[in-house]
Amino acid sequence: MRFFRALASPCLRLGFCLPLLLLVMAPSSRAMDQIMLKSGIRVSGTILGQSKDRLIMRVGQGNAVYSKKAIWRIYEDITDKPADPRVLQRDEIPPWWVPLSDLYHEDWVNSLKAIPSGPITEDPFHNVPYVSFRANTIYELNIYGNPSDPAALEIGYYGNMWFHSGDAQKRCRQFLASYLSGLKQLQAIYRLNATGGRETVSGLTIEITPRSSKASYGGWWVSIWNPAKLAAARCPDAAAWKAACAQNLAGIKKFTAGETAWMKYSLQDAAKRYLPLERMEER
């Protein structure tokens, strides 16, 4: 999944390699642990165990043993949900623990926390319950409907990014593109103009909502949703919506040991070791 995300954008630019990728790589609903080696290489897999001196990780179809002396940082999965090798259909969206863990493991994300779900009065998400997570105080991930079988997935950003707005939009597109399948869906998400647009492809609607839209609430968003599931998830009134939002978050907390906030390292540590100065405002 992580490998697919890293290659999605370049392959669209190259054109010829994308169909081959789609044949050999179908999106799967699986979140992974990660380790960062001192060489700069990031490895994704499932941590099977570790001792004082070494770490054992399942990578692909085999197991690999790493010396702790060679490891710079360990990113363990933030949920207790087991890996799910099931291949998603083209009109399906992965369960909540996949995008949540994937977002936390992005190089450009340091902090992630659950935030209250604000009421939405504009379509298409009017009265659809959702859980919301804020990354780096700027980016926001929203999961609509049943978190284990989402009706919609949305990522965007708030704040004055000025000359970094293009980078933020690229990150949001690439993040959601990793959960799409089929050449037509991938073409659609990159074809949509940053100023707004909507297409429905292979059972999923893909939309970009600019800041100028009334439905944006001051943010810039990329969204994907299954129209039938979205309609079925809509609550009859505000009271039912509020109760459903609380119930969904409570269900997620059962698999995060009650945690709703995570941080990889302190801002002071990040400034000294990890972050280019021009990226500081995003933390």
N, C-alpha and C positions, 0 to 999 in steps of 0.2 A: 504493500500500500504506500509506504513512504517512498519506495523506489519509483512507483508510478507517478506520484506527485512531482518528484524532482524532474521527471522527463516529459511531463505532459506539455508544458509550454514550448520547449525547444523543438519537440517533434512536430508540433503544429506549424512552427515556422519552417521546418525542413520539409514537411509535407509527406515525403515518400516513406518515412519510417513509421508514421503513426498507424497505418493499417496493420503492419506487422506486430506492433506492440499490442494492439487490440486483440489479435489472435492468441497471443501467448500470455496476456495479463488481463484477467477480469477482476474488477474490484471485489474484494472480500471484506466482510465485516470483522476485521481483526485489528485490535490495538496492540502495540508492542512496547517492550522495554527497550532502552537504548543505553549505550555506553559511548563516551567520547575518549578516544585514545590520545596519548600525548603527541602522536604524530599528526593529529588533526582529523583523523578518520573517524566517522560516526558509524556505529554498527547497530542495527536493529534486530531484535529477536525476542526470545523469552528467557529471562534469567531463571535457571533451574536451581542454582545454589551458589553460595560463596563462602570462603573461609578467610582467614586473616591475610593469606598470601595470594589467593587466586579466585577467579569467578568462572562459573560454567554457564554458558548461554547456548540455547538452541537457535541456530541460524539456518533457515531453510529446512532441509531435510536431515541435517547433521548437527552435532554438538561441537562447540569450540571452547577451549580453555584459555583464559587470559590471565597473565600475571598482573597482580594489583599494581606493580611498579610501572606497568605500561598504560594504566588507565588514568585519565585526567579527571573524569566525572562520570557518575552513574545516574541515569535517569530511569527510575523504576516506574512502572505503571501506577497511576494515581487512583485506580479503582480495583476492586476485588473481582470484577467480572472475568470469567474465563475466556480464553480465546475462542472465537467462533469462525471456523473455516468455511462457513456457508457462503456461496457465491450469490451476490445480490442480483435480482432481476433489474431490467433497465428502468422500471418505474418505482424502484424501491430506494429508500434512504437508509443508511446504516444506523444501528441503534446508538443511543446517546453516548455510551462509553467510548466509542470509536472516535468521533470528531473531538470529544472532550480531551482524550488522551493525546490524539494527534496534534491538537492545537497547543497543548502544553509543551510538547516535545519539539515544536518549531524553534529554529535557531533564533528567531526574532521575538520570541515570547519569553519573558522572565517570570511574570506573575499572572496568576489566574484565580478568579474568585467568582462565586455565585452572587448575583445581585437581584434585588426585587424585580419581579415582572410588572412593568407598567401597563396600564390599560391601553389597548389599541382600538381606535374608533374608525379606522380607515380600512377598506378592503385592500388586499385579500385576506388579511389576518385578523379582521374584526372578530372579537369574542372567541378566538382560538387560544386555548391555554398554552403556555410555553414556559420553559425554563431558560434563564439568561445567565451568561457568564462574561465577565469583563477581563480582558487581557491587557496588561500594561497600562491600565487606566484609559486606553484609547480605543482598542478594538473590542467588538462585542459579538458573541456567538449566541444565537437563539435557536432552540429546538422546539418545534411546535407539535401539538397533539400528544399521542402516546409516546413517551421517550424511548421505549423499547422497540417501537415500530413507527417512527416519526412520519408525520404528514408533510413537514417542511423543515428545511435547514437554511439558516441565514447567517451571513457574517458581514460585518461592516465596520466602520470607524467613525468616531466623533472627533471634535477638536480641530484646531487650526494647524493643519499639517504643512502648509504652504508648499515649499519645493519638494516635500516628500509625499505629496498626495498621489503621485503616479506610482510610487513604490507601494503604498498602502493598497491601492486598487489592484495592482498586480498580485500582491500577496493574497488578497481576498478571492480573486478569480482562480488562482492556482489551487487554493485550499479547497474550494468547492468542486473544481474540475476533477480532483482526485476521486470523487465519489460518483462521477458520471461514467457511463459506459457507451460505447458505440461512437463512431466517427461523427455522426450528425449532432449528438449532444455536445461533444467537445467543440465542434465548430461553432455551435450556437453560442456557447458561453463566452468564447473569445470574439465572436462577431458582433455581439451587442455593444453599442456605443456607451461610453462612460456617462453620457448625458441622459441615459435611460432607454429602456426597451424591454420587450417581452417576446419570448417564443415558447411554443409547446412542442416538444420533440420526444417521441417514443414513450409517451405517458407521463413525462415530467415537464412542468412549466419552469422556465428559467427566466429570471428577471433581474434587471439592474434598476435600482431606485436612486436617483440623484438627490442631492441636498435640496434642490429647488422644489421637489415634490412635497405635497402636503402629507403624504404617507411616510415620509422619511424621518420625521421627528428630529430633524437637524443632523442626520447622519447620511452616509453613503453606503448602499447595501447591494450585495449580491445574494439572491435567494433562489432556491429550488424547491418545488413542491409537487405532490401528487394531488391533482384536483379533487378526485373522489375522496381520498382520505382527509383532505383539508375540510371539505364540506361536512363529512361525518364527525369531525372533531369539534366543530363549532358549537359553543354553548348557547343555550336559549336566552340567558341574561347575565348581567354582571356578577351576581352573587354566585351562580354556578361556575362562571369563569374563574373567579377568585379562589373558590374551593378546589377546583381542578388544578390550578397552578401550585397551590400549597401541597396538594396530594402528590403531584409529580415530583416536586423537589424532595419531599420526604422519602419517596421511593428511591431516588438517586442516592440520598445520604446513607441508605442502608448498605450500599456497596462502596462507600468511600470512608468507612469508619467514622461517619458523622462529620467528616471534614468538608468544608465548602470553600477553602482558600488554600492556594499552594504558591510557593516561591522557590526558584532555583538558587538564588544567591542575593545577597544584600546589594542595594544600590551603590554603596561605597566600594564593595568588592568588585561589582560590575564595572564601575568607572575606572578602576585601576587595571583590571586584567582582560576584560572581555569586549567592551563596547567601543566602537569608533565614536569619536566625539560628536560627529554629525548625526548619530542615532540616539543620543542621550534623551532628546525630547520625547521619544517614543516609549521610554521607560517611566 
